[in-house]
Amino acid sequence: MKNTTTFPGLLEGFFTDRLMRQQQASPTTIASYRDTFRLLFQFIQKQLKKSPSSLVIEDINSKLVVDFLCWLEDERQNSARSRNTRLAAIHSFFTYAALHDPVHSGMIQQVLAIPCKRYEKRSVEYLTRTETEVLLSIPDLTTRSGRRDQALLSLTAQTGLRVSELIGLNCEDVVLNTGAHVHCTGKGRKERCTPIQPKIASMLSSWLNERNGQQSDPLFPNARGGRLSRDGVEYILRKHTQSAAQNCASLKKKRISPHVLRHTAAMELLQHGVDRSVIALWLGHETLDTVNIYVHANMQMKEDALGKTTPHNVKNGRYHPEDELLTFLNSL
């Protein structure tokens, strides 16, 4: 066991003791924190010419962390949101370090005082029904990969599954009898079941027969039969989106990611009058606040609200009921 007061020992203890044993963090969280420190070490190698194992905690002071965050934005073109995600991982580590290395508490507090960066919150991007239909019509159904891609994209656009939930699906997670649904494990290891439409259920039934895999095999395998990665899903979507844009000009103006399909599913539910609490449960959100972003982005709902208002230059009238006989005739 490494000395827990050295930087390598602190970092090892942070991952094995704090994240894995105490917090039982998900593999996704651990991978995100791991990637943050990989990037940090890459930056330090350029700046200090030091290998990770030779670092001491004094090397990672507040100035270096701020320079690292600026490097992420300037050199790697990361967004402010991504920058804040990396900073959150560093803050989490230094919170742990403060308990095990009080000698450097002053320096640690300076790092913890680095604030998150504010950024503009853009309206959510989503696909219209026409755009969705064009996109789903693109995969070549004469090939196995095309049939897989259509089933994958159709399921995502209808259920709004996150990428991590989608690539984590196994064959046994699809239930096609009465009350067809998919079972997935989402953020915070919360399990949920999401209903699927008869058309999607039929598509998945055909795919499962062709897939012919074991219950524990991935539902959507890659070319080698293994589990698709996030990059693999993004590649599939990007490839078909580029083709779909040739038939639908509006797609050229949108940056479409797998999360856009999740937004598309939410907007479809909202536009059909589904209660926001149901949408939150459908998407696996903790609170209704997250669902409010779809209300802000829904132009049709705003136009409907506008139509119910009275223009300023129109005088308010008084309602006069029609003649009973005219009412009868109008109802015929």
VOGU-3710 file (C-alpha; in Angstrom, 3 decimals, decimal comma):
1> mkntttfpgl> 0,000/0,000/0,000  1,400/3,370/-0,979  1,980/6,171/1,518  -1,346/8,020/1,488  0,311/11,404/2,098  2,201/11,332/-1,206  0,407/12,475/-4,325  0,415/9,013/-6,006  -0,827/7,485/-2,741  -3,557/10,095/-2,350
11> legfftdrlm> -4,760/9,609/-5,907  -4,783/5,840/-5,564  -6,679/6,095/-2,287  -9,150/8,533/-3,852  -10,102/6,027/-6,552  -9,943/2,769/-4,598  -11,057/3,905/-1,135  -13,287/6,960/-1,674  -14,899/6,320/-5,062  -15,005/2,526/-5,237
21> rqqqasptti> -15,313/1,388/-1,611  -17,021/4,256/0,229  -19,169/5,851/-2,461  -19,499/2,811/-4,729  -19,379/5,184/-7,682  -20,620/3,918/-11,024  -18,131/2,812/-13,713  -19,184/5,872/-15,740  -18,233/8,247/-12,913  -14,928/6,499/-12,320
31> asyrdtfrll> -14,111/6,604/-16,030  -14,919/10,329/-16,178  -12,665/11,102/-13,191  -9,926/8,889/-14,626  -10,019/10,731/-17,946  -9,792/14,065/-16,113  -6,528/13,075/-14,450  -5,176/11,608/-17,670  -5,697/14,982/-19,331  -4,224/16,774/-16,319
41> fqfiqkqlkk> -1,088/14,601/-16,457  -0,803/15,224/-20,183  -0,865/18,968/-19,502  1,622/18,692/-16,629  4,003/16,698/-18,806  4,123/19,610/-21,243  4,376/22,289/-18,571  6,596/20,761/-15,877  8,259/17,910/-17,779  7,336/15,549/-14,940
51> spsslviedi> 5,883/12,067/-15,078  2,759/11,366/-12,981  4,621/9,115/-10,523  7,183/11,836/-9,729  4,599/14,514/-8,900  4,110/15,966/-5,439  0,892/17,625/-4,367  2,573/21,047/-4,309  2,965/20,771/-8,099  -0,797/20,842/-8,567
61> nsklvvdflc> -1,461/24,266/-7,137  -4,333/26,599/-7,992  -2,364/28,385/-10,734  -1,588/25,115/-12,512  -5,213/23,968/-12,243  -6,491/27,268/-13,686  -3,927/27,019/-16,516  -5,117/23,462/-17,153  -8,747/24,577/-17,370  -7,804/27,346/-19,807
71> wlederqnsa> -5,841/24,807/-21,861  -8,940/22,615/-22,089  -10,945/25,500/-23,516  -8,283/27,111/-25,709  -6,318/24,157/-27,030  -8,812/21,305/-26,902  -11,841/23,521/-27,665  -13,818/22,111/-24,731  -17,036/23,878/-23,769  -17,498/25,611/-20,431
81> rsrntrlaai> -19,742/22,741/-19,379  -16,962/20,204/-20,070  -14,474/22,445/-18,291  -16,711/22,494/-15,220  -17,020/18,708/-15,303  -13,218/18,377/-15,174  -13,037/20,911/-12,362  -15,646/18,963/-10,372  -13,435/15,853/-10,537  -10,407/17,840/-9,336
91> hsfftyaalh> -12,450/19,408/-6,530  -13,618/15,967/-5,447  -10,029/14,724/-5,239  -8,809/17,758/-3,275  -11,737/17,422/-0,837  -10,463/13,916/-0,148  -6,859/15,148/0,045  -7,787/17,795/2,635  -8,724/15,027/5,081  -5,500/13,032/4,595
101> dpvhsgmiqq> -2,920/15,761/4,076  -3,646/18,648/6,490  -0,081/19,935/6,053  -1,069/21,351/2,653  -4,555/22,501/3,678  -3,882/26,107/2,671  -2,882/25,181/-0,867  -5,759/22,679/-1,090  -8,291/25,337/-0,086  -7,011/27,595/-2,874
111> vlaipckrye> -7,731/24,850/-5,409  -11,160/24,209/-3,899  -11,915/27,931/-4,201  -11,595/27,871/-8,002  -15,136/28,638/-9,202  -17,123/26,941/-11,943  -17,475/28,963/-15,104  -20,809/30,426/-16,070  -22,072/29,785/-19,566  -25,038/30,485/-21,784
121> krsveyltrt> -27,720/27,848/-21,555  -28,884/27,235/-25,077  -32,317/25,990/-25,975  -32,320/22,214/-26,363  -31,897/20,825/-29,859  -34,395/18,248/-31,070  -35,686/16,777/-34,315  -39,097/17,423/-35,807  -41,212/14,455/-36,754  -40,317/14,920/-40,441
131> etevllsipd> -36,599/15,059/-39,642  -36,876/11,948/-37,487  -38,698/10,021/-40,202  -36,073/10,975/-42,795  -33,236/9,933/-40,483  -34,800/6,558/-39,668  -35,389/5,834/-43,352  -31,679/6,126/-44,222  -30,140/2,820/-42,918  -29,770/0,207/-45,668
141> lttrsgrrdq> -32,117/-2,610/-44,666  -30,496/-5,021/-47,126  -27,475/-5,254/-44,779  -27,215/-6,583/-41,240  -25,556/-3,397/-39,975  -28,308/-1,306/-41,576  -31,033/-3,293/-39,832  -29,142/-2,971/-36,549  -28,757/0,786/-37,022  -32,433/1,325/-37,800
151> allsltaqtg> -33,494/-0,636/-34,718  -30,977/1,234/-32,548  -31,931/4,721/-33,765  -35,677/3,984/-33,724  -35,509/2,686/-30,163  -33,503/5,721/-29,019  -35,816/8,251/-30,675  -38,912/6,626/-29,144  -37,672/5,812/-25,632  -35,160/8,625/-25,076
161> lrvseligln> -32,580/6,280/-23,553  -29,202/7,777/-22,659  -26,194/6,481/-24,603  -24,906/4,656/-21,517  -28,313/2,997/-21,104  -28,517/2,117/-24,782  -25,115/0,448/-25,060  -25,727/-1,337/-21,761  -28,831/-3,139/-23,053  -28,655/-6,923/-23,295
171> cedvvlntga> -30,925/-9,181/-25,306  -32,785/-10,155/-22,127  -33,662/-6,511/-21,443  -36,217/-6,452/-24,276  -39,659/-7,787/-23,289  -41,938/-8,317/-26,285  -45,035/-9,957/-24,828  -48,034/-8,025/-23,477  -46,826/-4,605/-22,358  -43,694/-4,561/-24,518
181> hvhctgkgrk> -40,875/-2,586/-22,911  -37,127/-2,318/-22,404  -35,488/-2,566/-19,009  -32,421/-0,432/-18,357  -30,203/0,814/-15,560  -29,765/4,578/-15,608  -27,944/7,239/-13,613  -27,469/6,478/-9,949  -28,019/2,793/-10,758  -31,766/3,428/-10,915
191> erctpiqpki> -33,631/0,765/-12,860  -36,651/1,597/-14,968  -38,850/0,073/-17,661  -39,815/2,109/-20,709  -42,746/1,072/-22,945  -42,124/0,640/-26,659  -44,541/1,134/-29,528  -45,836/-1,914/-31,478  -43,836/-0,856/-34,550  -40,602/-0,681/-32,533
201> asmlsswlne> -41,446/-3,961/-30,795  -41,881/-5,671/-34,172  -38,566/-4,218/-35,362  -36,771/-5,428/-32,242  -38,369/-8,863/-32,524  -36,998/-9,235/-36,054  -33,598/-7,963/-34,937  -33,450/-10,368/-31,971  -34,217/-13,298/-34,267  -31,445/-12,206/-36,600
211> rngqqsdplf> -29,116/-11,347/-33,702  -29,582/-14,877/-32,287  -27,550/-14,071/-29,201  -27,521/-15,282/-25,616  -29,630/-13,513/-23,001  -26,595/-11,733/-21,576  -25,186/-10,672/-24,967  -25,340/-6,976/-25,963  -28,515/-6,102/-27,844  -26,635/-3,957/-30,369
221> pnarggrlsr> -23,154/-5,432/-30,966  -20,345/-3,821/-32,916  -18,772/-5,363/-36,023  -16,671/-7,712/-33,853  -19,634/-8,879/-31,792  -18,674/-6,886/-28,711  -20,544/-4,084/-27,006  -20,870/-0,783/-28,867  -18,980/2,143/-27,382  -20,205/5,732/-27,062
231> dgveyilrkh> -18,004/6,633/-30,010  -19,542/3,783/-31,975  -23,076/5,076/-31,417  -21,999/8,621/-32,303  -20,358/7,340/-35,494  -23,527/5,479/-36,526  -25,686/8,535/-35,913  -23,269/10,910/-37,650  -23,017/8,662/-40,708  -26,768/8,410/-41,202
241> tqsaaqncas> -27,365/12,070/-40,353  -24,984/13,165/-43,106  -26,904/11,025/-45,592  -30,279/12,221/-44,289  -29,203/15,859/-44,666  -29,113/15,352/-48,438  -32,876/14,755/-48,326  -33,758/17,147/-45,500  -32,050/20,543/-45,616  -32,986/21,486/-42,028
251> lkkkrisphv> -30,746/18,704/-40,700  -27,695/20,525/-42,070  -28,249/23,337/-39,565  -28,390/21,075/-36,507  -25,647/19,459/-34,452  -27,158/16,047/-33,867  -25,842/13,850/-31,086  -27,395/10,810/-29,393  -28,661/13,156/-26,674  -30,609/15,083/-29,327
261> lrhtaamell> -32,618/11,900/-29,927  -33,333/11,828/-26,196  -34,597/15,408/-26,412  -36,662/14,402/-29,448  -38,447/11,689/-27,464  -39,187/14,146/-24,656  -40,569/16,769/-27,036  -42,771/14,191/-28,750  -44,311/13,277/-25,388  -44,735/16,928/-24,382
271> qhgvdrsvia> -46,389/17,901/-27,659  -48,906/15,087/-27,191  -49,967/16,473/-23,828  -48,175/13,979/-21,580  -47,805/15,344/-18,046  -44,324/16,550/-17,134  -44,135/14,243/-14,116  -44,678/11,271/-16,433  -41,985/12,563/-18,811  -39,568/12,863/-15,875
281> lwlghetldt> -40,249/9,233/-14,930  -39,997/8,176/-18,573  -36,547/9,738/-18,979  -35,273/8,777/-15,538  -34,934/12,366/-14,261  -34,696/13,090/-10,539  -36,863/16,228/-10,590  -39,357/18,087/-12,763  -36,914/20,990/-13,118  -34,977/19,130/-15,793
291> vniyvhanmq> -38,144/18,615/-17,835  -38,822/22,362/-17,849  -36,119/22,856/-20,496  -38,418/21,145/-22,989  -41,269/23,523/-22,165  -38,962/26,497/-22,840  -37,864/24,979/-26,162  -41,348/24,045/-27,392  -42,295/26,815/-29,813  -45,705/25,281/-30,533
301> mkedalgktt> -46,716/25,589/-26,885  -45,616/29,239/-26,884  -47,596/29,916/-30,063  -50,684/28,280/-28,525  -50,289/30,494/-25,465  -49,957/33,562/-27,707  -53,127/32,613/-29,531  -55,051/32,730/-26,253  -54,070/36,321/-25,513  -55,863/39,467/-26,691
311> phnvkngryh> -53,914/42,052/-28,758  -53,506/45,439/-27,047  -55,324/47,341/-29,805  -58,471/45,196/-29,642  -61,221/46,162/-27,217  -62,587/43,521/-24,924  -66,032/42,427/-26,023  -69,003/41,079/-24,143  -70,295/37,616/-24,855  -73,832/37,428/-26,283
321> pedelltfln> -75,317/33,956/-26,710  -76,650/33,118/-30,132  -80,328/32,647/-30,827  -81,359/29,130/-29,811  -82,687/28,323/-33,266  -79,478/29,522/-34,946  -77,457/27,436/-32,495  -79,536/24,403/-33,458  -79,031/25,036/-37,164  -75,278/25,566/-36,720
331> sl> -74,984/22,248/-34,921  -76,425/20,295/-37,854
//
